[in-house]
Amino acid sequence: MKLSRFLSVAAIACIGFVGTAQAEVKLSVAEMEHATQIYFDRCAGCHGMLRKGALGPALTPEKLKEKGYDSASLKHIIHEGTPGGMPEWGKSGEITAAETDLMAKYIQLPAPQPPEKSLKDMKDTHKVLIPVKDRPKAPEMKNWKDYFAVILRDVGQIAIIDGVTKDIMSVVPSGYATHITRTGASGRYMYVIGRDGKASVIDLWMKEPKNVAEIRVCNDARAIDTSKHKDFLDKYAVVGCYWPPSIVTLEAETLEPLKIVSTASYTWDTGEYTREARVAAIIASHDKPEWVINIKETGQVWLYDYSNIMNPKITMVNAERFLHDGGWDLSKRYFMTAANSRHIISVIDTKEGKLVANIPSQGNIPHPGRGVNVDHPKFGPVWGTGHIGSADIVFIGTDPKNHPKNAWKVVKKIKLPGDGGGNLFIKGHPNSKYIFVDRPVNPDRELQTQIYVIDRDTLEFVKTIKIDPKYLEPAKTADGKEIQARGPVHFEFNADGSEVWTSIWGNKLKASPILIYDTKTLELKKVINDERLKTPTGKFNVTNTMTDTY
């Protein structure tokens, strides 16, 4: 995605002005465009499009000057990363030395103003690639409910893999740096959202699954889901936009845009207006015609009633800033979500439409993904999360009816071996004795390249699974420089929970494998090696995704 349009006339003029005031920090228009693209690709998700901070700190010129950062110190941080979870962009080879120097200068200049987007802009990008009438009337392959959608992040593709045969059924183009895929209620369609705001829908009933519709609804996005209430099955899709900050509702089968709602609003606690109130996560209720939507910067969870799509009703629940990912508890009544820079887990009762609790996570920067659910023999139903900035795994009681003494408190805390955090995802399955944890952004190479296993019944760490070095071979650039693979990232089970899949988060210059483990023996069962699998990251099984099993 090219972002040169971010540089308005005012922004370009500002480059010259700042360069005059601070002679040591001056960029040409071409350099500014290149830096803006890198910032969008690598930095905006954590620091914000306007650099006002969220998961990561604010990177405005004023804040950097206030903290005494200069170009040399900024270059060091960008190259080396931080123990709190910032990746080592330079050290890992994901940006060059010249680009590291460029970014250290860029963030000392005012942020360019991103563009807006209208309904007409969306419609201009809308394509129905295969009309509904021309799509299969019944599934053409028998294993489609055990398919995996595997995100090939940096090449803008989705691999559809048969979870039974392990065959790659198709590789489908998607938006840039896809963040998540979700199925419709029936599981037939897989919905995809790229960081560049491109939404697409893949028909899994086809012998060779393909995109059947696509549209670009935002300039930056990370959330998508569908209508899962029985009266609206497979009727609507919804995209949550980072920029412009908004909620866009689409017709599910064709992705025709229907409604835009701006999320720009006032922070729940201080009442300050923020234009950049981004949608960080969306989860669909199974019991109500409602989407549960995190508004990151305002610290509100919106309960969005889509039963009258052109006149939606929105309940704004004050929670905590800055909201990121989250998932259902075991009952699918309570939404457990991380206000990660405040180290809080907010609990929303979606039946009564209210905040239940803000729970200190007892770790640094919780990052649950959807989290993990366990029906524990002692504590009852619990939900768990790991942390980016610390080695803590915590489990929170979620059953106020039958286990009131354990409800809404940390009932178990364990520490992974070694220093620091680096965890992005934790995952379990009702049929698996074990819970699996990754640490791909831990700066320690050994810790980064292992899988961590927790026993469901004891909630104790039991072992690490070391990745064979042959699966971690570095990519090589044209000039012979080696770029290391980060190690295993993200877990997903097959439909019956007998296997867990993880992938090696490599570089797009070189394919990297998907590793499949037996969930009883913890032995490596199968390796999927294919030249098409470049930067495989998130993996989403159809059955688990449609039922919200994690």
Secondary structure, DSSP 4 states (H G I P E B T S, - for coil): ---GGG--HHHHHHHHHHHHHSTT----HHHHHHHHHHHHHHTHHHH-TTS--SSSPP--HHHHHHTT--HHHHHHHHHH--TTS---TTTTTSS-HHHHHHHHHHTTSPPPPPP---HHHHHHH-EESS-GGGS-SS-SSTTGGGEEEEEEGGGTEEEEEETTT--EEEEEE--TT--EEEE-TTSSEEEEE-TTSEEEEEETTSSS-EEEEEEE--SEEEEEEE--SGGGTTTEEEEEEEETTEEEEEETTT--EEEEEE--EE-TTT--EES---EEEEEE-SSSSEEEEEETTTTEEEEEE-SSTTS-EEEEEE--SSEEEEEE-TTSSEEEEEEGGGTEEEEEETTTTEEEEEEE-SSSSB--TT-EEEEETTTEEEEEE-BSSSSEEEEEE--TTT-TTTBTSEEEEEE-SSSS-----EE--TT-SEEEE--TT-SSHHHHTEEEEEETTTTEEEEEEEPPGGGGPPEE-TTS-EE----EEEEEE-TTSSEEEEEE---TTS---EEEEETTT--EEEEE--TT--SEEEEEEHHHHHHT--
